[in-house]
Amino acid sequence: MNSNDFIPENDMDEFCSLPDELQCEMRLWIEVLNSIIRSENKAREIRAQAYRLSGQRGFSRCNIIRKYYAIKQGGNWRRLVNHAKVKRRDAVEKKYERGILIH
């Protein structure tokens, strides 16, 4: 699987509308999940990926397993999005547009 398998062509506009930081995170999730999908020993690869990304928030072994099964069970790329980051960023931008200072 590659990123085109995760994100269909007709969803690319939506994907590109995500903040850059979130797009990078999504690409990393796609890389991690591709590695697991290609692996013969899923459990070992999940442990290896969790160890490799142990310093990054959101990439715990439990999160990797949860997102792997979400995709495996037919979920689409939106299941990989950290929606808290999207909502927070949108809220910040909307408040800024109205001239409200955020502390």
PyMOL commands that place a pseudoatom at each C-alpha (Angstrom):
pseudoatom trace, name=CA, resn=MET, resi=1, chain=A, elem=C, hetatm=0, pos=[0.000, 0.000, 0.000]
pseudoatom trace, name=CA, resn=ASN, resi=2, chain=A, elem=C, hetatm=0, pos=[1.153, 3.517, -0.628]
pseudoatom trace, name=CA, resn=SER, resi=3, chain=A, elem=C, hetatm=0, pos=[-0.321, 6.907, 0.191]
pseudoatom trace, name=CA, resn=ASN, resi=4, chain=A, elem=C, hetatm=0, pos=[-2.550, 6.716, -2.888]
pseudoatom trace, name=CA, resn=ASP, resi=5, chain=A, elem=C, hetatm=0, pos=[-4.076, 3.521, -1.505]
pseudoatom trace, name=CA, resn=PHE, resi=6, chain=A, elem=C, hetatm=0, pos=[-4.862, 5.288, 1.765]
pseudoatom trace, name=CA, resn=ILE, resi=7, chain=A, elem=C, hetatm=0, pos=[-5.972, 8.610, 0.281]
pseudoatom trace, name=CA, resn=PRO, resi=8, chain=A, elem=C, hetatm=0, pos=[-8.035, 8.360, -2.906]
pseudoatom trace, name=CA, resn=GLU, resi=9, chain=A, elem=C, hetatm=0, pos=[-7.533, 10.982, -5.599]
pseudoatom trace, name=CA, resn=ASN, resi=10, chain=A, elem=C, hetatm=0, pos=[-10.945, 12.558, -4.928]
pseudoatom trace, name=CA, resn=ASP, resi=11, chain=A, elem=C, hetatm=0, pos=[-9.962, 13.107, -1.241]
pseudoatom trace, name=CA, resn=MET, resi=12, chain=A, elem=C, hetatm=0, pos=[-6.653, 14.846, -1.962]
pseudoatom trace, name=CA, resn=ASP, resi=13, chain=A, elem=C, hetatm=0, pos=[-8.148, 18.351, -1.714]
pseudoatom trace, name=CA, resn=GLU, resi=14, chain=A, elem=C, hetatm=0, pos=[-9.446, 17.537, 1.750]
pseudoatom trace, name=CA, resn=PHE, resi=15, chain=A, elem=C, hetatm=0, pos=[-6.101, 16.023, 2.768]
pseudoatom trace, name=CA, resn=CYS, resi=16, chain=A, elem=C, hetatm=0, pos=[-4.227, 19.068, 1.455]
pseudoatom trace, name=CA, resn=SER, resi=17, chain=A, elem=C, hetatm=0, pos=[-6.492, 21.365, 3.472]
pseudoatom trace, name=CA, resn=LEU, resi=18, chain=A, elem=C, hetatm=0, pos=[-5.138, 19.874, 6.711]
pseudoatom trace, name=CA, resn=PRO, resi=19, chain=A, elem=C, hetatm=0, pos=[-2.442, 21.863, 8.512]
pseudoatom trace, name=CA, resn=ASP, resi=20, chain=A, elem=C, hetatm=0, pos=[1.077, 21.012, 7.299]
pseudoatom trace, name=CA, resn=GLU, resi=21, chain=A, elem=C, hetatm=0, pos=[2.017, 19.514, 10.666]
pseudoatom trace, name=CA, resn=LEU, resi=22, chain=A, elem=C, hetatm=0, pos=[-0.940, 17.138, 10.460]
pseudoatom trace, name=CA, resn=GLN, resi=23, chain=A, elem=C, hetatm=0, pos=[-0.144, 16.186, 6.859]
pseudoatom trace, name=CA, resn=CYS, resi=24, chain=A, elem=C, hetatm=0, pos=[3.361, 15.201, 7.976]
pseudoatom trace, name=CA, resn=GLU, resi=25, chain=A, elem=C, hetatm=0, pos=[1.904, 13.150, 10.808]
pseudoatom trace, name=CA, resn=MET, resi=26, chain=A, elem=C, hetatm=0, pos=[-0.473, 11.443, 8.371]
pseudoatom trace, name=CA, resn=ARG, resi=27, chain=A, elem=C, hetatm=0, pos=[2.397, 10.576, 6.028]
pseudoatom trace, name=CA, resn=LEU, resi=28, chain=A, elem=C, hetatm=0, pos=[4.238, 9.053, 8.968]
pseudoatom trace, name=CA, resn=TRP, resi=29, chain=A, elem=C, hetatm=0, pos=[1.158, 6.995, 9.888]
pseudoatom trace, name=CA, resn=ILE, resi=30, chain=A, elem=C, hetatm=0, pos=[0.935, 5.773, 6.294]
pseudoatom trace, name=CA, resn=GLU, resi=31, chain=A, elem=C, hetatm=0, pos=[4.611, 4.788, 6.375]
pseudoatom trace, name=CA, resn=VAL, resi=32, chain=A, elem=C, hetatm=0, pos=[4.155, 2.941, 9.692]
pseudoatom trace, name=CA, resn=LEU, resi=33, chain=A, elem=C, hetatm=0, pos=[1.024, 1.129, 8.563]
pseudoatom trace, name=CA, resn=ASN, resi=34, chain=A, elem=C, hetatm=0, pos=[2.561, 0.168, 5.212]
pseudoatom trace, name=CA, resn=SER, resi=35, chain=A, elem=C, hetatm=0, pos=[5.457, -1.368, 7.069]
pseudoatom trace, name=CA, resn=ILE, resi=36, chain=A, elem=C, hetatm=0, pos=[3.104, -3.384, 9.277]
pseudoatom trace, name=CA, resn=ILE, resi=37, chain=A, elem=C, hetatm=0, pos=[0.909, -4.461, 6.366]
pseudoatom trace, name=CA, resn=ARG, resi=38, chain=A, elem=C, hetatm=0, pos=[3.933, -5.722, 4.402]
pseudoatom trace, name=CA, resn=SER, resi=39, chain=A, elem=C, hetatm=0, pos=[5.400, -7.536, 7.403]
pseudoatom trace, name=CA, resn=GLU, resi=40, chain=A, elem=C, hetatm=0, pos=[4.897, -11.266, 7.883]
pseudoatom trace, name=CA, resn=ASN, resi=41, chain=A, elem=C, hetatm=0, pos=[5.081, -10.892, 11.659]
pseudoatom trace, name=CA, resn=LYS, resi=42, chain=A, elem=C, hetatm=0, pos=[2.652, -8.064, 12.492]
pseudoatom trace, name=CA, resn=ALA, resi=43, chain=A, elem=C, hetatm=0, pos=[3.234, -8.129, 16.264]
pseudoatom trace, name=CA, resn=ARG, resi=44, chain=A, elem=C, hetatm=0, pos=[7.009, -7.853, 15.900]
pseudoatom trace, name=CA, resn=GLU, resi=45, chain=A, elem=C, hetatm=0, pos=[6.694, -5.015, 13.370]
pseudoatom trace, name=CA, resn=ILE, resi=46, chain=A, elem=C, hetatm=0, pos=[4.253, -3.140, 15.617]
pseudoatom trace, name=CA, resn=ARG, resi=47, chain=A, elem=C, hetatm=0, pos=[6.736, -3.423, 18.503]
pseudoatom trace, name=CA, resn=ALA, resi=48, chain=A, elem=C, hetatm=0, pos=[9.570, -2.285, 16.225]
pseudoatom trace, name=CA, resn=GLN, resi=49, chain=A, elem=C, hetatm=0, pos=[7.603, 0.741, 15.011]
pseudoatom trace, name=CA, resn=ALA, resi=50, chain=A, elem=C, hetatm=0, pos=[6.556, 1.653, 18.560]
pseudoatom trace, name=CA, resn=TYR, resi=51, chain=A, elem=C, hetatm=0, pos=[10.187, 1.462, 19.661]
pseudoatom trace, name=CA, resn=ARG, resi=52, chain=A, elem=C, hetatm=0, pos=[11.386, 3.499, 16.669]
pseudoatom trace, name=CA, resn=LEU, resi=53, chain=A, elem=C, hetatm=0, pos=[8.801, 6.229, 17.354]
pseudoatom trace, name=CA, resn=SER, resi=54, chain=A, elem=C, hetatm=0, pos=[8.894, 6.055, 21.146]
pseudoatom trace, name=CA, resn=GLY, resi=55, chain=A, elem=C, hetatm=0, pos=[9.767, 9.747, 21.450]
pseudoatom trace, name=CA, resn=GLN, resi=56, chain=A, elem=C, hetatm=0, pos=[6.852, 10.934, 19.331]
pseudoatom trace, name=CA, resn=ARG, resi=57, chain=A, elem=C, hetatm=0, pos=[3.524, 11.726, 20.931]
pseudoatom trace, name=CA, resn=GLY, resi=58, chain=A, elem=C, hetatm=0, pos=[0.660, 9.577, 19.660]
pseudoatom trace, name=CA, resn=PHE, resi=59, chain=A, elem=C, hetatm=0, pos=[2.743, 6.676, 18.377]
pseudoatom trace, name=CA, resn=SER, resi=60, chain=A, elem=C, hetatm=0, pos=[2.468, 4.313, 21.325]
pseudoatom trace, name=CA, resn=ARG, resi=61, chain=A, elem=C, hetatm=0, pos=[2.156, 0.591, 20.757]
pseudoatom trace, name=CA, resn=CYS, resi=62, chain=A, elem=C, hetatm=0, pos=[-1.544, 0.776, 21.704]
pseudoatom trace, name=CA, resn=ASN, resi=63, chain=A, elem=C, hetatm=0, pos=[-2.223, 3.612, 19.245]
pseudoatom trace, name=CA, resn=ILE, resi=64, chain=A, elem=C, hetatm=0, pos=[-0.393, 1.807, 16.466]
pseudoatom trace, name=CA, resn=ILE, resi=65, chain=A, elem=C, hetatm=0, pos=[-2.448, -1.351, 17.077]
pseudoatom trace, name=CA, resn=ARG, resi=66, chain=A, elem=C, hetatm=0, pos=[-5.701, 0.634, 17.217]
pseudoatom trace, name=CA, resn=LYS, resi=67, chain=A, elem=C, hetatm=0, pos=[-5.023, 2.460, 13.972]
pseudoatom trace, name=CA, resn=TYR, resi=68, chain=A, elem=C, hetatm=0, pos=[-3.758, -0.683, 12.237]
pseudoatom trace, name=CA, resn=TYR, resi=69, chain=A, elem=C, hetatm=0, pos=[-7.007, -2.522, 12.993]
pseudoatom trace, name=CA, resn=ALA, resi=70, chain=A, elem=C, hetatm=0, pos=[-9.102, 0.526, 12.073]
pseudoatom trace, name=CA, resn=ILE, resi=71, chain=A, elem=C, hetatm=0, pos=[-7.516, 0.504, 8.603]
pseudoatom trace, name=CA, resn=LYS, resi=72, chain=A, elem=C, hetatm=0, pos=[-7.536, -3.281, 8.326]
pseudoatom trace, name=CA, resn=GLN, resi=73, chain=A, elem=C, hetatm=0, pos=[-11.275, -3.370, 9.046]
pseudoatom trace, name=CA, resn=GLY, resi=74, chain=A, elem=C, hetatm=0, pos=[-11.929, -1.129, 6.083]
pseudoatom trace, name=CA, resn=GLY, resi=75, chain=A, elem=C, hetatm=0, pos=[-11.568, 2.281, 7.649]
pseudoatom trace, name=CA, resn=ASN, resi=76, chain=A, elem=C, hetatm=0, pos=[-10.443, 5.122, 5.441]
pseudoatom trace, name=CA, resn=TRP, resi=77, chain=A, elem=C, hetatm=0, pos=[-7.595, 7.579, 5.918]
pseudoatom trace, name=CA, resn=ARG, resi=78, chain=A, elem=C, hetatm=0, pos=[-9.742, 9.865, 8.079]
pseudoatom trace, name=CA, resn=ARG, resi=79, chain=A, elem=C, hetatm=0, pos=[-9.425, 7.304, 10.884]
pseudoatom trace, name=CA, resn=LEU, resi=80, chain=A, elem=C, hetatm=0, pos=[-5.742, 8.270, 11.082]
pseudoatom trace, name=CA, resn=VAL, resi=81, chain=A, elem=C, hetatm=0, pos=[-6.422, 11.973, 11.609]
pseudoatom trace, name=CA, resn=ASN, resi=82, chain=A, elem=C, hetatm=0, pos=[-5.999, 13.372, 15.105]
pseudoatom trace, name=CA, resn=HIS, resi=83, chain=A, elem=C, hetatm=0, pos=[-9.218, 15.381, 15.058]
pseudoatom trace, name=CA, resn=ALA, resi=84, chain=A, elem=C, hetatm=0, pos=[-8.334, 17.206, 18.258]
pseudoatom trace, name=CA, resn=LYS, resi=85, chain=A, elem=C, hetatm=0, pos=[-5.513, 18.918, 16.375]
pseudoatom trace, name=CA, resn=VAL, resi=86, chain=A, elem=C, hetatm=0, pos=[-7.782, 19.860, 13.486]
pseudoatom trace, name=CA, resn=LYS, resi=87, chain=A, elem=C, hetatm=0, pos=[-10.492, 21.319, 15.722]
pseudoatom trace, name=CA, resn=ARG, resi=88, chain=A, elem=C, hetatm=0, pos=[-8.033, 23.181, 17.905]
pseudoatom trace, name=CA, resn=ARG, resi=89, chain=A, elem=C, hetatm=0, pos=[-6.260, 24.689, 14.883]
pseudoatom trace, name=CA, resn=ASP, resi=90, chain=A, elem=C, hetatm=0, pos=[-9.581, 25.676, 13.258]
pseudoatom trace, name=CA, resn=ALA, resi=91, chain=A, elem=C, hetatm=0, pos=[-10.787, 27.251, 16.490]
pseudoatom trace, name=CA, resn=VAL, resi=92, chain=A, elem=C, hetatm=0, pos=[-7.586, 29.221, 16.874]
pseudoatom trace, name=CA, resn=GLU, resi=93, chain=A, elem=C, hetatm=0, pos=[-7.754, 30.496, 13.298]
pseudoatom trace, name=CA, resn=LYS, resi=94, chain=A, elem=C, hetatm=0, pos=[-11.418, 31.514, 13.681]
pseudoatom trace, name=CA, resn=LYS, resi=95, chain=A, elem=C, hetatm=0, pos=[-10.716, 33.416, 16.923]
pseudoatom trace, name=CA, resn=TYR, resi=96, chain=A, elem=C, hetatm=0, pos=[-7.743, 35.117, 15.304]
pseudoatom trace, name=CA, resn=GLU, resi=97, chain=A, elem=C, hetatm=0, pos=[-9.873, 36.178, 12.354]
pseudoatom trace, name=CA, resn=ARG, resi=98, chain=A, elem=C, hetatm=0, pos=[-12.280, 37.880, 14.750]
pseudoatom trace, name=CA, resn=GLY, resi=99, chain=A, elem=C, hetatm=0, pos=[-9.409, 39.706, 16.429]
pseudoatom trace, name=CA, resn=ILE, resi=100, chain=A, elem=C, hetatm=0, pos=[-9.569, 37.866, 19.735]
pseudoatom trace, name=CA, resn=LEU, resi=101, chain=A, elem=C, hetatm=0, pos=[-6.195, 37.573, 21.420]
pseudoatom trace, name=CA, resn=ILE, resi=102, chain=A, elem=C, hetatm=0, pos=[-5.490, 34.041, 22.585]
pseudoatom trace, name=CA, resn=HIS, resi=103, chain=A, elem=C, hetatm=0, pos=[-3.252, 33.473, 25.613]
for i in range(1, 103): cmd.bond("trace and resi %d" % i, "trace and resi %d" % (i + 1))
show_as sticks, trace
zoom trace
